[in-house]
């Protein structure tokens, strides 16, 4: 996936990483741009994370007003 083509907001929120239109990972961030970019800007120690990054085809963002709101939304989306 080429994240350079994505317009990633610099606000708090939740991100859904997808493959074949199915969610493969849900995460939250204080700064979505920094957090999501961190997945693609380095090799990770965890093989599981490296496999996750290889499989991402799309990322969807939900903006929140606060980091706490992002945590609550993340928990609801995971359930």
For each residue, the residues with C-beta under 8 A, 3 or more apart:
1: 40 56 57 58 59
2: 5
3: 6 8 36 37 40 59
4:
5: 2
6: 3 36 59
7:
8: 3 32 33 36 37 59 61
9: 13 32 33 61 63
10: 31 32 33 34
11: 31 32 63 64
12: 28 29 30 31 32 63 64 65 66 67 69 70
13: 9 28 29 32 61 62 63 64 70 73
14: 26 27 28 29 61 62 64 70 73 74 77
15: 26 27 28 29 32 35 36 59 60 61 62
16: 23 25 26 59 60 61 62 77
17: 23 24 25 26 27 52 56 58 59
18: 21 22 23 24 56 57 58 59 60
19: 22 24 55 56 57 58
20: 57
21: 18 58
22: 18 19
23: 16 17 18 26
24: 17 18 19 52 55 56
25: 16 17 52 56
26: 14 15 16 17 23 74 77 78
27: 14 15 17 35 74
28: 12 13 14 15 67 70 71 73 74
29: 12 13 14 15 32 34 35 36 70
30: 12 35 67 70
31: 10 11 12 34 35
32: 8 9 10 11 12 13 15 29 35 36 61 63
33: 8 9 10 36 37
34: 10 29 31 37 38
35: 15 27 29 30 31 32 38 39
36: 3 6 8 15 29 32 33 39 40 59
37: 3 8 33 34 40 41
38: 34 35 41 42
39: 35 36 44 49 52 53 56
40: 1 3 36 37 53
41: 37 38
42: 38
43: 50
44: 39 49 50 53
45: 49
46: 49 50
47: 50 51
48: 51 52
49: 39 44 45 46 52 53
50: 43 44 46 47 53 54
51: 47 48 54 55
52: 17 24 25 39 48 49 55 56
53: 39 40 44 49 50 56
54: 50 51
55: 19 24 51 52
56: 1 17 18 19 24 25 39 52 53 59
57: 1 18 19 20
58: 1 17 18 19 21
59: 1 3 6 8 15 16 17 18 36 56
60: 15 16 18
61: 8 9 13 14 15 16 32
62: 13 14 15 16 73
63: 9 11 12 13 32
64: 11 12 13 14 67 69 70 73
65: 12 69
66: 12 69 70
67: 12 28 30 64 70 71
68: 71 72
69: 12 64 65 66 72 73
70: 12 13 14 28 29 30 64 66 67 73 74
71: 28 67 68 74 75
72: 68 69 75 76
73: 13 14 28 62 64 69 70 76 77
74: 14 26 27 28 70 71 77 78
75: 71 72 78 79
76: 72 73 79
77: 14 16 26 73 74
78: 26 74 75
79: 75 76
